[in-house]
Amino acid sequence: MGVTTMHPQYAEGESKWQKCRDAFDGGEAVKARGETYLPKLGGQNSDDYDAYLERALYYNATARLLKRAGKYARSVSKSHCQQRRIAAEWPPHQSWRGDSRQTAGRS
């Protein structure tokens, strides 16, 4: 397989990835694809379709979801790092553990 040859699995996923990129990029990217995402209605001429496309609304839930998921992943990662640091430092004083063992059996 040469450098210019596309792997069949890549070719299968390429249109899905483009849809994902367009969804993430928002309304302008979706509208730029025209009839791919918003087909012409029966009897629409080019001017009618352009006006129809201009009025179309696109709620970018994809980007909002992915951005929040990224923030969540970063916060979970920070929390995990903090927990590991705390666990590594616990108990705070080694002498405290030794003292408690020595005095545990005494009355």
Helices and strands as residue ranges (DSSP letters): H 8-25, H 27-32, G 34-36, H 46-55, H 61-89, H 94-104
